[in-house]
Amino acid sequence: MKDISEIRADFPILSRKVYDKPLIYLDNGATTQKPLCVLDAVRDVYIRYNGNIHRGVHAMSDMTSEAYENAREIVRSFINASQREEIIFTSGTTGSINSIAFSFGERYVKEGDEILVSNLEHHANIVPWQMMCERKRAKLKVIPVNDNGEIIFDEYLKLLSPRTKIVAVTQVSNALGTIVPVNDIIKAAHSRNIPVLVDGAQGIQHGTTDVALMDCDFYAFSGHKIYGPTGIGVLYGKEKWLRELPPWQGGGDMVDKVTFEKTTYNELPFKFEAGTMNYAGAIGLGKALDYVSGIGREEIALRERQLLEYANNRLSGIKGLKIFGNSPDKIATISFLLDGIHQYDTGMILDKLGIAVRTGTHCAQPVMERFGIEGTVRVSMCFYNTFDEIDALGTGIEKVIQMFS
C-alpha cells in the first residue's frame, strides 16, 4: 500500500479547511471523496470525446461507447461476475433495488407470498419491497438482530418457508457497521431454491466482493460509496434471472423493435438500461475501481481494521460514551451516543472543529427503534483517514462533554 501522505495527496478535498480548521472527514459511509484520477476521467469525457452512447456512427459516439463498455468490463472483473451481460448500470443502489423489487414482483410474487429482509436494512432495502408487497398483497417478514447488532441466524432459518419468494439483505449495516454473514444466508436460502439480493452499498468498498463465490442472485452498489461519481450504480444479476425478468423502465436503447401493436426488448444488458445512461459516471466509476485495485483491496481492509481498533481504544476510554453495534465482525464504523447530549449537538460542535461525522437515524429508522434510541453519531472511516484524525476526534468529543458538563 502507498504511503498515507501519497494516498491523501490523491484526494484534493482532504487538504481543505472548514471553519479555519483542517478538514477531518469521517462521514465515508454517506459518501466517499474522489481521487483526482476519477475527477480527471469524468472531465475528460466532456472536453475530449463526449457523444451519446450506442446511437451514433460518428467517432465521438464510438469513443464514448467504447469507454462505457470498458467500464462495464472493469465492474465485471472487480466483482468477478461471469459475463459482462450480467452488469447493469443504474443510478445507484436505490435504483438497483427498486428495479428488482418491481420486476421480480411483477413476474414471481403473488398474494400471500413473503419477502424476507433483516432488521439492519437501510430504507432503500425496505421501502421498495413494502411498495411491492402493497401492490401484490404479499407480506414483508423481518429477520431479528441481537443486542450486538448481529442477525439471529436461527430465527432467519425459522422464517424461511415455501411462501418465501426472495431474501433481500445488506452486506454491511450502514448504521452499525456490522458485517452480515451473507454467504451463510445465501446458502440456506438456495437450499430451498429461494433467490437472494445483497445490498452491497456499504460492503463493496471495504474488501473483496466476489459474487461468484458469494453465489448471490443479485448484488447492488453505488459508485459514490467507492470513490466514484454520484448518480451511477450497478446491479449485478445472474443471467438466468435477468433474461426472465421484465424491464422496469421503457424508452430508448432498451428496445429491439417498436410498433404500436407490440414492442420487443433488446438483449442484455441493454434491456435494463432505458434512455441515455450516465455514461460519464460509469466511466468515472471504472476509473475509481481501477484506483482501488491499484491500492489493493486486502491492503485497504487491513488498514481499515487498524483504524477501527485504534478508534475503539481511543473512544472506549471516554466516560459517558456508549457504542451501538458491538459485533466483532464489522467495518471501520462506530455509532455512539454521549450521556445526556443530543446527537445533533454533538455533530454540530464537532463540525465547528472541522470534524465531519453523520448524525441521526442514517436512513435506518428500524435499527434505531430496535435499540430504543432516536439516532446516533456515526463515525465512518476509510483507508485515507489517519490515526491523528482519530485522536483529534477523541479530543473533540471530550470538548463536547466538557461544554455540556
Stockholm file with secondary structure:
# STOCKHOLM 1.0

chainA/1-405         MKDISEIRADFPILSRKVYDKPLIYLDNGATTQKPLCVLDAVRDVYIRYNGNIHRGVHAMSDMTSEAYENAREIVRSFINASQREEIIFTSGTTGSINSIAFSFGERYVKEGDEILVSNLEHHANIVPWQMMCERKRAKLKVIPVNDNGEIIFDEYLKLLSPRTKIVAVTQVSNALGTIVPVNDIIKAAHSRNIPVLVDGAQGIQHGTTDVALMDCDFYAFSGHKIYGPTGIGVLYGKEKWLRELPPWQGGGDMVDKVTFEKTTYNELPFKFEAGTMNYAGAIGLGKALDYVSGIGREEIALRERQLLEYANNRLSGIKGLKIFGNSPDKIATISFLLDGIHQYDTGMILDKLGIAVRTGTHCAQPVMERFGIEGTVRVSMCFYNTFDEIDALGTGIEKVIQMFS
#=GR chainA/1-405 SS CCCHHHHHHTCGGGGCEETTEECEECBTTTCCCCCHHHHHHHHHIIIIICCCTTTCSSHHHHHHHHHHHHHHHHHHHHHTCSCGGGEEEESSHHHHHHHHHHHHHHHHCCTTCEEEEETTCCGGGTHHHHHHHHHHTCEEEEECBCTTSCBCHHHHHHHCCTTEEEEEEESBCTTTCBBCCHHHHHHHHHTTTCCEEEECTTTTTSSCCCHHHHTCSEEEEEGGGGTSCTTCEEEEECHHHHHHSCCSCCSTTSEEEECSSCEEECCTTGGGCCSSCCHHHHHHHHHHHHHHHHHCHHHHHHHHHHHHHHHHHHHHTSTTEEEECCCSSBCSEEEEEETTBCHHHHHHHHHHTTEECEEECTTCHHHHHHHTCSCEEEEECCTTCCHHHHHHHHHHHHHHHHHHC
#=GC SS_cons         CCCHHHHHHTCGGGGCEETTEECEECBTTTCCCCCHHHHHHHHHIIIIICCCTTTCSSHHHHHHHHHHHHHHHHHHHHHTCSCGGGEEEESSHHHHHHHHHHHHHHHHCCTTCEEEEETTCCGGGTHHHHHHHHHHTCEEEEECBCTTSCBCHHHHHHHCCTTEEEEEEESBCTTTCBBCCHHHHHHHHHTTTCCEEEECTTTTTSSCCCHHHHTCSEEEEEGGGGTSCTTCEEEEECHHHHHHSCCSCCSTTSEEEECSSCEEECCTTGGGCCSSCCHHHHHHHHHHHHHHHHHCHHHHHHHHHHHHHHHHHHHHTSTTEEEECCCSSBCSEEEEEETTBCHHHHHHHHHHTTEECEEECTTCHHHHHHHTCSCEEEEECCTTCCHHHHHHHHHHHHHHHHHHC
//
